[in-house]
Amino acid sequence: MEEQYHINVEELKFDVLKKIRGYLRRMVDAGGSDLHIKANGVVRARVNGEVIPLSGEIFSKEDALTFAKELLRSRFHELVEKKELDLVYPFDEQTRFRINIFFQMEGISAVFRLIPVKILTIDELNLPQIVHSFPQMERGLVLVTGVTGSGKSTTLAAIINEINWNKRKHIITIEDPIEFVHKDRKCIVNQRSIGQDTHSFGAALRAALREDPDIILVGEMRDMETIEIALHAADTGHLVFSTLHTLDAKETINRIVSVFPSVEQNRVRITLSSVIKGVISQRLIPTVDGKRAAALEVLVRTSRIEQLIAENRDIEIPDTIAEGKELYGSQTFDQGILDLYLSGRISREEALNYATSPSDLKLKMEGLAGVIDKNQLNKEDEPKEFTEHEVFALKR
């Protein structure tokens, strides 16, 4: 057993890694986002949200082991010890991948996630205008949430990029691993990678408070220690950004509070209600042109939201978000999905498929169709635009 995991770099031929690089190139050319390597399985890629095979060739257990040695070289012993490893792989000057390589029951597997070199702006990502308000904030906590692969890192990169180009601040990012590279523009940007530049999120976050930061990006709030320090940082005048693997704003609040012992939860609720500035939750939906668009739920802190969080009335948060669309720019998922449908970017079927409440969204769509049909009956009249009241009623 020990012998198969022994590595001598000088004996490596890098033939298997060369073959994988060929698959990576094919995946990128096809517009894919992830490459999946699995011992005793075929190589597959995620293209437009679906995982498809790139060939019928079986990637053997021996090839998977050789690939891991060729990829990791002197770091191979870390994989053997930890059983999984995160790293960034520079493919060429224009292309980088985030990799998670791990052991599974049939051998070694790896997933390559394409990291775009160009950081897209908030407008290029077609995000709601309210997202522009978050880079303008001076202090507080802003969270971006969603399932793995929903575009959280891309949205955060756009927000940090906007700060970097428009303010004179000190930004510290703590990531595992670093994905988007931010060059100093108007800001100083220090990016730290877990494992390489620091031992843990908690250690790096504690140190960051002594490093004169204005903005702190925490790649993920994984445990009670990290959440506690992030809340403290936001409470002491810093602007903190982070992510959680939660589905929406209501679940995000619950997740943060439930991490703490029951005797601490009231205190955490009070602190969270005072420091939270916004929660952006994302879902990627297939578009009519074969791509994917981000549907967003956006919670914007108001006195009402602060009260609901502090008083443990999270169940009322979605309705409050919906009611604040016109005044505060907040929106629920279904309001965001309806906007995507009205703009023609997604089909009716996909809109209903990804909706939080398909039946309610369907009623809004049917109400909209009724208004359109009524207008079309009177041919001699000019097409009329919806009144503010009609639009608000449809989007609620």
KOLLUMKOL-383206 format. One line per field, with one value per residue (C-alpha): chain; y, x, z. Coordinates in Angstrom, 2 decimals. Each point is the difference from the previous one (the first is absolute). Example, Ala and Ser with C-alpha at 12.3 -4.5 7.8 and 13.67 -1.06 7.14 Angstrom:
REM KOLLUMKOL-383206
kette = [A, A] $
py = [-4.50, 3.44] $
px = [12.30, 1.37] $
pz = [7.80, -0.66] $
REM end
This chain:
REM KOLLUMKOL-383206
kette = [A, A, A, A, A, A, A, A, A, A, A, A, A, A, A, A, A, A, A, A, A, A, A, A, A, A, A, A, A, A, A, A, A, A, A, A, A, A, A, A, A, A, A, A, A, A, A, A, A, A, A, A, A, A, A, A, A, A, A, A, A, A, A, A, A, A, A, A, A, A, A, A, A, A, A, A, A, A, A, A, A, A, A, A, A, A, A, A, A, A, A, A, A, A, A, A, A, A, A, A, A, A, A, A, A, A, A, A, A, A, A, A, A, A, A, A, A, A, A, A, A, A, A, A, A, A, A, A, A, A, A, A, A, A, A, A, A, A, A, A, A, A, A, A, A, A, A, A, A, A, A, A, A, A, A, A, A, A, A, A, A, A, A, A, A, A, A, A, A, A, A, A, A, A, A, A, A, A, A, A, A, A, A, A, A, A, A, A, A, A, A, A, A, A, A, A, A, A, A, A, A, A, A, A, A, A, A, A, A, A, A, A, A, A, A, A, A, A, A, A, A, A, A, A, A, A, A, A, A, A, A, A, A, A, A, A, A, A, A, A, A, A, A, A, A, A, A, A, A, A, A, A, A, A, A, A, A, A, A, A, A, A, A, A, A, A, A, A, A, A, A, A, A, A, A, A, A, A, A, A, A, A, A, A, A, A, A, A, A, A, A, A, A, A, A, A, A, A, A, A, A, A, A, A, A, A, A, A, A, A, A, A, A, A, A, A, A, A, A, A, A, A, A, A, A, A, A, A, A, A, A, A, A, A, A, A, A, A, A, A, A, A, A, A, A, A, A, A, A, A, A, A, A, A, A, A, A, A, A, A, A, A, A, A, A, A, A, A, A, A, A, A, A, A, A, A, A, A, A, A, A, A, A, A, A, A, A, A, A, A, A, A, A, A, A, A] $
py = [0.00, 2.45, -0.78, 1.06, 3.39, 0.53, 2.63, 0.74, 3.12, -0.90, -3.21, 1.79, 0.26, 2.30, -1.89, -0.32, 3.66, 0.90, -2.03, 1.79, 3.36, -1.06, -0.66, 3.37, 1.75, -1.83, 0.96, 3.68, 0.06, -1.48, 2.76, -2.34, 0.92, -3.20, -3.08, -3.21, -2.65, -3.27, -3.24, -2.80, 2.50, 2.06, 3.62, 2.34, 3.74, 2.31, 2.01, 2.37, -1.68, -3.62, -2.57, -1.68, -2.57, 1.29, -3.49, -3.66, -0.82, -1.30, 1.90, -2.85, -0.05, -0.13, 2.98, 1.97, -0.67, 0.97, 3.13, 1.04, -0.45, 1.93, 2.81, 0.33, -1.08, 0.84, 0.74, -3.54, -1.01, 2.68, -1.73, -3.37, 1.53, 2.21, -2.14, 3.16, 3.10, 3.39, 1.80, 2.33, -1.27, 2.56, -1.54, 2.88, 3.78, 0.42, -3.02, -1.18, -2.76, -0.59, -3.69, -2.24, -3.40, -2.75, -3.71, -1.95, -3.70, -0.84, 2.10, 3.67, 2.58, 3.68, 2.91, 2.94, 3.24, 2.62, 3.36, 2.87, 2.24, 3.05, 1.23, 0.96, 3.12, 0.05, 1.34, -2.58, -2.70, 1.56, 0.16, 2.22, 3.66, -0.31, -2.06, 3.23, 1.27, -2.61, 1.20, 3.49, -1.07, 0.93, -2.69, -3.03, -3.57, -1.00, -3.69, -1.74, -3.40, -2.92, -3.58, -0.98, 1.30, 2.71, 2.84, 1.32, 0.57, 1.78, 2.41, 0.71, 0.59, 2.58, 1.81, 0.03, 1.12, 2.98, 1.04, -0.46, 2.34, 2.71, 0.29, 0.42, -2.79, -3.02, -3.29, -3.36, -3.22, -3.38, -2.83, -3.75, 0.16, 3.43, 0.05, 3.49, 1.99, 3.70, 2.32, 3.22, 2.81, 2.80, -2.50, -2.12, -3.61, -2.74, -3.50, -2.91, -3.69, -2.54, -2.52, 2.06, 3.42, -0.78, -3.04, 0.70, 2.50, 0.74, 0.68, 2.18, 1.92, 0.69, 1.20, 2.14, 2.14, 1.07, 0.73, 3.29, -1.34, 1.88, -2.94, -3.68, -2.81, -3.39, -2.73, -1.99, 0.21, -3.67, -0.13, 1.82, 1.56, 1.55, 1.25, 1.52, 1.89, 1.13, 1.41, 1.73, 1.48, 1.34, 1.35, 1.90, 2.01, -2.30, -1.01, -3.80, -2.19, -3.77, -2.99, -2.76, -3.11, 0.98, 0.26, 3.38, 2.89, -1.60, -3.20, 2.06, 1.78, -3.32, -1.68, 2.70, 0.05, -3.79, -0.47, 1.44, -1.68, 0.80, 2.23, 2.19, 0.23, 3.08, 1.92, -1.08, 1.03, 3.49, 0.39, -1.44, 2.23, 3.09, -0.85, -1.78, 2.28, -2.45, -3.60, -0.93, -3.53, -1.51, -2.70, -0.62, -0.59, -1.27, 2.75, -0.20, 0.39, -3.05, 1.89, 0.70, 3.10, 0.81, 0.46, 1.93, 0.45, 3.21, 0.90, 3.64, 0.93, 2.31, 0.78, -2.59, -2.70, 0.87, -0.44, -3.35, -1.45, 1.26, -1.33, -3.45, 0.64, -1.37, -1.47, 3.56, 0.88, -1.17, 2.09, 3.03, -0.42, -0.15, 3.10, 1.97, -0.50, 3.40, 2.03, -1.73, -2.10, -3.29, -2.97, -3.61, -2.81, -0.11, 3.74, -0.39, -3.00, 1.90, 2.84, -2.48, -1.49, 3.43, 0.95, -3.13, -1.53, -3.14, -2.10, -0.37, -3.64, 0.80, 2.92, -2.28, -2.77, 2.23, 2.05, -0.16, -0.06, -1.18, 0.31, 3.66, 0.82, -1.70, 2.19, 3.12, -1.17, -0.70, 3.43, 1.55, -1.96, 1.30, 3.60, -0.62, -1.67, 2.87, 2.52, -2.03, -0.04, 3.73, 0.15, 3.71, 0.98, 0.49, -2.71, 1.20, -0.44, -1.50, 2.48, -0.07, -1.58, -2.79, -0.77, -0.05, -2.32, -2.40, -0.12, -0.50] $
px = [0.00, 2.74, 1.99, -2.77, -0.13, 3.76, 1.09, 3.26, -0.49, 2.92, -1.78, -3.18, -0.62, -3.07, -1.74, -3.27, -0.01, 0.57, -3.10, -2.05, 1.18, -1.46, -3.35, 0.20, 0.53, -3.00, -2.15, 0.98, -0.60, -3.47, -0.84, 0.06, 0.58, 1.21, 2.01, -0.60, 2.74, -0.88, 1.93, -1.75, -2.31, -0.13, 1.14, -3.00, -0.58, -2.76, -1.23, -2.98, -0.85, 0.02, 2.77, 0.87, 2.70, 2.95, 0.98, -0.86, 3.48, 0.15, 2.46, 1.62, 0.78, 3.72, -0.25, -1.88, 2.77, 2.69, -1.93, -0.14, 3.77, 0.72, -2.34, 1.05, 3.66, 1.52, -3.46, -1.24, 0.69, -2.53, -2.72, 0.87, -0.08, -3.09, -1.95, -1.08, 1.83, -0.87, 2.35, 0.10, 1.42, 1.31, -0.73, 1.50, 0.26, -3.71, -1.50, 0.00, -1.89, -1.01, 0.49, -1.30, 1.68, -1.15, -0.13, -3.20, -0.86, 1.43, 3.15, 0.69, -2.34, 0.44, -2.19, 1.44, -2.03, 0.81, 0.95, -0.60, 3.05, -2.12, -2.03, -3.41, -1.70, -3.33, -1.63, 1.70, -1.45, -3.47, -0.48, -2.76, 0.94, -0.32, 3.22, 1.89, -0.94, 2.08, 3.45, -1.01, -0.49, 2.55, -0.68, -2.15, -0.44, -1.04, -0.54, -0.20, -1.65, -1.04, 0.84, 3.42, 0.47, -2.67, 2.45, 0.64, 3.73, -0.70, -2.44, 2.38, 2.86, -2.13, -0.80, 3.64, 1.07, -2.37, 1.44, 3.54, -0.56, -1.93, 1.22, 3.31, -0.21, 1.87, -1.63, 0.97, -1.39, 0.23, -0.78, 0.31, 1.49, 0.36, -2.13, -0.21, 3.24, -0.48, 2.85, 0.48, -1.98, -1.07, 0.01, 2.68, -1.13, 1.60, -1.25, 0.74, -0.51, -0.83, 2.84, 2.48, -0.14, -1.87, -1.13, -3.74, -2.79, -0.21, 3.73, 0.12, -3.12, 1.35, 3.27, -1.87, -1.44, 3.58, 0.90, -1.89, -2.67, -3.01, -1.54, 0.37, -1.13, -0.33, -0.34, -2.43, -1.38, 0.48, -0.11, -1.00, 3.44, 0.07, -3.59, 0.67, 3.09, -1.74, -2.91, 2.48, 1.88, -3.23, -1.06, 3.28, -0.20, 1.24, -1.83, -0.04, -1.01, -0.41, -1.92, -2.20, -1.44, -3.59, -2.98, -1.47, 0.13, -2.33, 2.06, 3.22, -1.13, -1.06, 3.29, 2.14, -2.01, -0.31, 3.79, 0.15, -1.15, -3.59, 1.08, 1.93, -2.58, -1.88, 3.28, 1.01, -3.40, 0.33, 3.53, -0.94, -3.05, 2.14, 2.91, -1.66, -0.20, -1.14, -0.37, 0.33, -1.20, 0.50, -1.34, 1.28, -2.80, 0.42, -0.75, -1.74, 3.37, 1.53, 1.92, -0.84, -1.22, 0.15, -3.34, 0.51, -1.81, 1.26, -0.63, 0.73, 0.19, -2.78, -1.35, -2.72, 2.54, 2.10, -3.05, -0.96, 3.50, 0.33, -3.44, 0.44, -2.74, 1.95, -3.14, -1.13, 3.22, -1.02, -3.21, 1.93, 2.60, -2.75, -1.74, 3.26, 0.70, -1.16, 1.20, 3.25, 0.96, -0.32, -1.52, -0.98, 1.12, -3.38, 0.10, 3.49, -1.09, -3.04, 2.29, 2.18, -3.11, -1.40, 3.34, -0.17, 3.20, -1.64, -2.95, -3.28, 0.86, 3.37, -1.48, -2.58, 2.57, 2.30, -2.65, -0.37, -3.77, -0.81, -3.76, 0.24, 2.37, -2.34, -2.88, 2.10, 0.95, -3.65, -0.99, 2.66, -1.25, -3.51, 1.21, 1.91, -3.01, -2.25, 2.36, 0.26, -3.79, -0.04, 2.13, -0.44, 1.36, 3.72, 1.58, -0.11, 2.60, -0.93, -0.71, 2.20, -2.87, -0.41, 3.72, 0.20, -3.03, 1.51, 3.39, -1.21] $
pz = [0.00, 0.96, -3.15, -2.39, 1.72, -0.09, -2.50, -1.80, -2.13, -2.26, -1.08, -1.09, -3.75, 0.19, -2.81, 1.91, 0.99, -3.65, -0.92, 2.68, -1.36, -3.34, 1.68, 1.74, -3.33, -1.52, 2.98, -0.23, -3.77, 0.59, 2.47, 3.00, 3.63, 1.70, -0.95, 1.98, 0.26, 1.72, 0.43, -1.95, -1.69, -3.20, -0.05, 0.09, -0.22, 1.19, -2.96, 0.42, 3.28, -1.24, 0.62, -3.30, -0.96, -2.03, -1.17, 0.52, 1.33, 3.57, 2.19, 1.95, 3.70, -0.83, -2.36, 2.65, 2.51, -2.50, -0.91, 3.68, 0.36, -3.20, 1.02, 3.65, -0.16, 3.39, 1.46, -0.68, 3.61, 1.11, -2.00, 1.56, 3.46, -0.31, -2.54, -1.89, -1.17, -1.53, -2.35, -3.00, -3.28, -2.53, -3.42, -1.98, 0.26, -0.70, 1.77, 3.61, 1.78, 3.59, 0.78, 2.73, -0.11, 2.35, 0.77, -0.61, 0.21, -3.44, 0.19, -0.65, -1.51, -0.82, -1.08, -1.94, 0.24, -2.65, 1.52, -2.42, -0.30, -0.73, 2.94, -1.36, 1.32, 1.78, -3.18, -2.24, 2.26, -0.45, 3.76, 1.47, 0.46, 3.79, 0.00, -0.82, 3.47, 1.82, -1.19, 1.18, 3.61, 2.65, 2.60, 0.77, -1.28, -3.53, -0.80, -3.37, 0.22, -2.18, -0.83, -1.33, -3.53, 0.21, -0.73, 3.53, -0.60, -3.30, 1.65, 2.89, -2.44, -1.85, 3.26, 1.16, -3.48, 0.15, 3.36, -1.32, -2.96, 1.85, 3.60, 1.80, 2.56, 1.33, -1.03, 1.54, -1.47, 1.74, -2.42, -0.44, -2.58, -1.66, -3.14, -1.50, 0.18, 0.76, -0.94, 1.96, -1.64, 2.31, 2.87, 1.64, -0.37, 2.11, -0.90, 2.33, -0.78, 2.70, 0.33, -1.97, 1.68, 3.24, 1.97, 0.26, -0.63, 3.72, 0.39, -3.11, 1.02, 3.49, -1.53, -2.56, 2.79, 0.82, -3.64, -0.46, -2.38, -1.31, -1.86, 0.91, -2.28, 1.71, -2.63, 2.14, 3.53, 0.86, 3.80, 3.16, 0.51, -3.48, 0.28, 3.43, -1.18, -3.21, 2.04, 2.30, -2.98, -1.51, 3.39, 0.46, -3.21, -2.76, -3.17, -0.09, -2.94, 0.19, -1.36, 1.36, -1.64, 0.75, -2.35, 0.94, 2.47, 2.56, 0.11, 0.17, 3.17, 1.54, -0.92, 1.60, 3.21, 0.30, -0.09, 3.52, 3.25, 0.94, 2.90, -2.47, -2.76, 1.25, 0.27, -3.51, -1.38, 1.45, -1.39, -3.40, -0.30, 0.59, -2.34, -2.93, -3.04, -2.64, -1.09, -3.68, -0.75, -3.45, -2.32, -3.52, -2.52, -3.59, -2.53, -3.35, -1.80, 1.72, 2.68, 3.64, 1.81, 3.71, 1.73, 3.22, 3.26, 1.62, 3.62, 0.81, 3.67, 1.13, 3.46, -0.67, -0.97, 3.06, 2.23, -1.55, 0.45, 3.59, 0.98, -1.63, -2.55, -2.97, -1.54, -0.85, -1.83, -3.53, -0.03, 1.29, -2.74, -2.63, 1.35, -0.12, -3.72, -1.23, 2.99, 1.02, -3.03, 1.86, -1.80, 0.58, -2.28, -1.68, -0.69, -1.48, -2.06, -1.28, -1.11, -1.91, -1.63, -0.95, -1.58, -2.18, 1.42, 1.43, -1.10, 1.86, 0.72, 1.58, 1.94, 1.61, 0.49, 2.08, 1.80, 3.78, -0.44, -3.56, 0.55, 1.07, -2.86, -2.46, 1.19, -0.51, -3.50, -0.84, 1.35, -2.21, -3.02, 0.69, -0.06, -3.24, -1.67, 1.01, -1.58, -3.19, -0.49, -0.71, -3.15, -0.70, 3.39, 0.53, 2.17, 3.56, 2.70, 3.35, 2.76, 3.09, 1.91, -2.60, -0.05, 3.80, 0.21, -2.53, 1.71, 3.54] $
REM end
